[in-house]
C-alpha cells in the first residue's frame, strides 16, 4: 500500500471560527481540493509551490471554497507557468470563475498555459494525472448550480471527500467506500439543514465506515473535537498527514 501525503491549507467553516483558515487540502503536492480565499497564502506558508499543482477540485461555489481561485491564476500567470492546469468543479464553474477573475484582475486569463475546465454532476468522473475523482451530488445549498462530494482514486487507494453537505445517502456511500474520508463537520451540536454536526451526524458517518478506515473532520465550527470518538480525527490548519 502506497502512503499518501495529505496537507490541510485550512480547516475552518465559512465563519473562520477562532481564526481558522478556510477549508482546503492538497493531496500528493499536486491536487488542491477547494480554493478558499487564502489558498495561495496558505500554500506559500506551507512551502507548497502553486506551480506544482496539476488540478484544483472544487466542491461548490460558496465563497469559502471558491474565491481563492483568482489569486491562484494570478500566481500562475506572473510566475510564467506553462504547464496546463485542470479545474474540476460543478456546472457553471468556468463561467463564474472567468467572470469574477476578469473583473478583479483584468487580463487574468491571458495566460501562456492552457486551462482545462471540467464541469461535473453526480455520477460523472474526471481525471488529472494520477488522480481520478467520482462526483456525487450531496445535500447542501440548493440555490447553487451544484454541490459535489468526491470519491477519489489515486495510487490504488480509495479516499473520499464530502465537500459541504448535510447527512445524506451520498455521504454514507462515500463513508462505506473510503479508506480515508475527509468530512465536513460544521458544528458540535447545532442543527443546520445544510451541514453535519459532531453530536448527531459524525457517529452515523463513522458507523458506515470500515473499522480500519480513518475519518478526518474539516470545515470546522468552534469547539469541534474528536475525544471519545474511535477512528475520528480533527484536521489542523497546516496539518500534514501520512495516510
Ligand atoms: Zn458551502
Boltz pocket constraint, residues with backbone or C-beta under 6 A from the ligand:
constraints:
  - pocket:
      binder: B
      contacts: [[A, 60], [A, 62], [A, 140], [A, 141], [A, 164]]
      max_distance: 6.0
